[in-house]
Structure formats: structure tokens, C-alpha cells
Amino acid sequence: MDFKLCSVPMLMSRNKSEDYKGMMREQLTTLMGFLKSEELIYVNPFDASGNLRQNFVLKASDSSSEAIELFKKAIPAWFNYLDTGGDVKNLSTLEKALASLRGK
């Protein structure tokens, strides 16, 4: 069974505030950029201009097993960090979890 790991349309529809949507867009752009740069996802979440596609849905079948593992604990922990005022550019939680998965 193929399941959704991340749905941009669903997350954007959770709040009508433009501030919320801007914050979520920045967070998801950073997250998807990390996943893509680490070759953890097999699809491109960005349009030709480099912007996050607003209709993008990441499915398990489009992701490596490492990405699926990150979505279980590290990615929720990163979002919790952001919710407490953390810097969206600080990916150390994700980088450490990935290094652990890769045995580094």
C-alpha cells in the first residue's frame, strides 16, 4: 500500500492565514530541498523556477527507506523544534538522524 508522507495542499489548507502559509511554504521548501539534495526522494518537488509545487504530494513509493524512517521520528522532531521558534535553516536534527541511518 502506497501512503502519503507529505501533502503540500493538505498542510496549506490547515489555516487560512497568509503568515501561516508563508511559514509552511518556507519549512516545506527547506525540508524537500534537504530530501532532494540527499537523494532521499525520487521525484522533484520544485517547479522550473525552483519554487515548491503547491500540488506536491510525497508518497512512500517516491521515497527511499531512509526518507520513510526520517518521517517517523526526525522530521516530526524538526517540526517541533520549528514550532518552538527554531531556525528553519538549522537541519542538524535531520542531518544527524540521516547519518545515524547511514551508519556514519
N, C-alpha and C positions, 0 to 999 in steps of 0.2 A: 504494500500500500504506500502510495506517494503522499506525503503530507507537507504542508506549508511550514517553512521555518520562519519566514518573514514576509509580511504583506504590506507594502507601502500604502496602497489605498485604504486598507483597514486601519492602519495606525494613523493616517492623516484624517480619517473620518471620526476619530475618537473625541475631537474637540474642535469647535468652530473658530477658536481664537487664532488670528494670524500669527501672533507671537508663538503660540504652541506649534503651529505648523512649520514656522521657520526654524524653531529649535529642533523639532523632529527631523526636518529635512537635513539639517546640518549633522545631526547624530547619525542618521541612516547613511548619508553620503560618506561620512568618515568610516563607519562600520563596513559598508560594502566596498569602499576603497581598500581597506585593510584585507578583507577576504579575497578580493580580486588580486591584489598585489602579492599575496602569499599563495596564490593559485589554489585556493580552497573552494572556489565556485567555478562552474564550467560555463556560465552564462554571463553576459555583460549587462550589469545593472544601469549603465550610463548610456545616454543618447550621444549622437555625433558631436554635440557641443561639450560633452563631458559632464552634463547635468544628470542627476539621478532621475531615472524614468519614473514618472508618477504612477504608472500602472504596473510597476515591477512586483512580481511575487517570486520569492525564492523557495523552491521545492527541494525536498531531500534528494531527489534524483539528479538535481543540478548541483549537488554539493558533495565534497569529499567526506569521508568518515570523520576526519579531523574537524571539519566545519560543524558537522552534526554534534560532535562532542562539545565543541565550544558553545553551541546554542543551549546545551543542557545546564551549564553552570557559569562559565566565564563571561558569556555575553550578558546574561541577566545581572551578574555581579557588576559588570561595567556600566550597565544602565542604572543600577542602584547608586553607584559612585557618581554618575552624572546627576541623578536626582538630588544628591546632597550638595550640589554645587561644584562638582569636579570638572576639570578641563576636558572638553571633548577631544582635544588633540592628544591627550595622555592615554596611550594604548598599552601601557605597561601590563595591565591585568591580562589583556588578550595575548600580548607577546609572551608573557611568562607561561600562561596556560598552553599556548601552542608549542613552546619549547619543551614543556613537560611531556606533551603528547608525542612529540618527535624524538623524545629521549635525549634531549640536549641539556 
